[in-house]
Amino acid sequence: MGRPRGFREEVVLESAAEAFVHGGYEATSVDDLVQRLGLHRGSLYQAFGSKRGLFLAALRHHIRTKLTAGPGSLRPGGSTAFQVGAVADSSRLDLLLVAALERGHSDAEVAVAVRGALTDLEQAIDSDLPVPRSTDTSARPVRALGLLADRLYERLI
Amino acid sequence: MATILIEGQNLTIEVEGLDKLWALKSRLTIPLAHVRGATADPGIVDEPKGWRGPGAHIPGVIVAGTFHQDGKKVFWDVHDKTKAVVIELKDETYQRLVVEVADPRATVEVIERAVSER
């Protein structure tokens, strides 16, 4: 779509990610999103097609900018990532938790995005280890999963 | 109330009962390629709907027919707002369909899956 949308997509995607982390996927209504994103309902539907479309776009944007690239994220080949816990701010993992728990079993595109993010994290952690581990990409990303589990534990009040 | 089915590469929406009279259409067939997504959205019923024509609008009772908003056509068939589903389209007469279905969550899953798998 070449038309200017009259809003900054990345700002909208970041606000959407926050909304979904805050309320969960299912419980976040379009009313909540419209209010939080400052968009008209019609614009939201026109830009993203559906709530799921918005979620998927927000998830992919988040993975791209906050987890696997961008400042403070895990960059493959980075030197200290593993020691500092791989992700500078572990709350960045929260959207992955929501996606995996609420959508990962029923939505193939969400599952692919989450699996991809975990694989990337795993590779980044691996590249920080003195001796690179297995290059078998079909293996479970156990260390990245460990980060997710850590984050779950950290969130307990 | 409407019944929504995926038939081959099409999405069909069958408007049931007396709503056929109000909505002035009993069946819509949309190629899946023109369906962008579906969302359960009770809140949309409380928003301004634009101007009506043709169809019926008795606030609090029924919204049915074609409404025009921001130069776009929206098809409505809703009595019970808790069961409203929004189906976003492209390259169609209607930009959007807002219909009442028996099970919004299941309907949304079926449509979203059909759209993402095509």
Interface residues (C-beta under 8 A of the other chain):
Chain A: S29 V30 D31 V34 R41 G42 Y45 Q46 F48 G49 S50 K51 R52 G53 S106 D107 A108 E109
Chain B: R36 G37 A38 T39 A40 D41 P42 G43 I44 E47 Q69 D70 K72 V86 E88 Q95 R96 V108 E109 E112 V115 S116 E117
